[in-house]
């Protein structure tokens, strides 16, 4: 009887109370750790070759684990707007050494590396190296040449190399016809909004991933905003001719009857006139990488 | 041969009775969790990770079973004293060994087939259908089975002359060394030492080369596996098992069982 009472006491009181105490203590510990939050993103083993040996036959699975870790690392930093992405390059190198055929690691990894802060690591040079590694390991995958051409065009503004990359990719019989078109267009015109729009639209349509599509959409909207700014600059010029002075605010163009209302960018933020006299996207607009929030009152 | 078959069937029944196939439940849960979770925390690898995780789990669980059950095949019979009754039946010693090998191999084959079915289910869940190129995954599973056959034969060999603990260490050690066989072969070339190159070369060919059977990455990326490789690996596994079982028979037939 006594032993049954003891068992009942343990089961119904002591163990649940113990877990409740552990729960409370853990929340306290979590609070303490959050206050002394330290970046613990050290990559202890940076050699992909060493890890490949240590993984015995399970290199492919370890590659998936490292890729997931890379995605989580980037996502966490992106969400916290932390600019330091130093571990991103080594993580991608390890992932692609463990599994040289893991195509998403090259493609998405290059985007994460090439994009300027705070969107990415701001290292287009590393992105180029990663894609070139992908080409060496997967010579039949023509889309890598697209990715390479895109980085040269958009981030490095090296239009000659961009055109060469698109041309090289177009030689693959599986490549789509616009690779050749892009090669010719970039060789002839260098940077153009139309080409940029084609490139970003292709990225948007070729992936189902939410993060990548959002980034592509943001850049398409930015292109639209650039067009708007060019148009508004011509109107600023018109105001200058009639008023014999530069406007300091967009509202002055509205008062002069040149504009019916204050124009807004695709995120709803009003355009502003900068100190240089040119129209710019609002400094707090999400198009420039800031968190989405309500536009300022007009 | 009939006596070997009876020993084999009883070995299989004993393994099942030991609830050794309960790991299938764990495997099924793992596959379901992976299928649901991976898409939420990673990008672009849902179909790939199901296959790499599934095949890695099949391989690892199979190796653990092959080693830990295999090293006890002979020693357990000796401890329980059932070996003497068996050999007095009469069951020849080589029939006993062959039966034990076949019984554990049958257990592993059933286990592997069940896990492969679970993996196919998870792939169907993620992809929506199974395609012709998914046959590469079946070939990978077959290669895992061949690898397990070699591990079982090695475990049986060591269990004929040493304790279960040492058998485990020897078998696991040989497995790890076999995975590194290509690297061992390359040692001599890296150091430039001709004598070391020759020794490393011979040693790497004597070791069971488990790297031959590693096509997990190829299967995950749905790359076709050549039929010739399938035939060569089958022959390699059969010959290596025959060598290990022949060695086991030689040792066991001379062993004083008192």
Interface residues (C-beta under 8 A of the other chain):
Chain A: X53 X56 X57 X58 X59 X60 X61 X63 X64 X67 X68 X71 X72 X99 X101 X102 X103 X104 X107 X108 X207 X209 X211 X212
Chain B: X38 X41 X42 X43 X44 X45 X48 X49 X52 X53 X55 X56 X59 X60 X176 X179 X180 X183 X210 X211 X214 X216 X217 X220 X221 X223
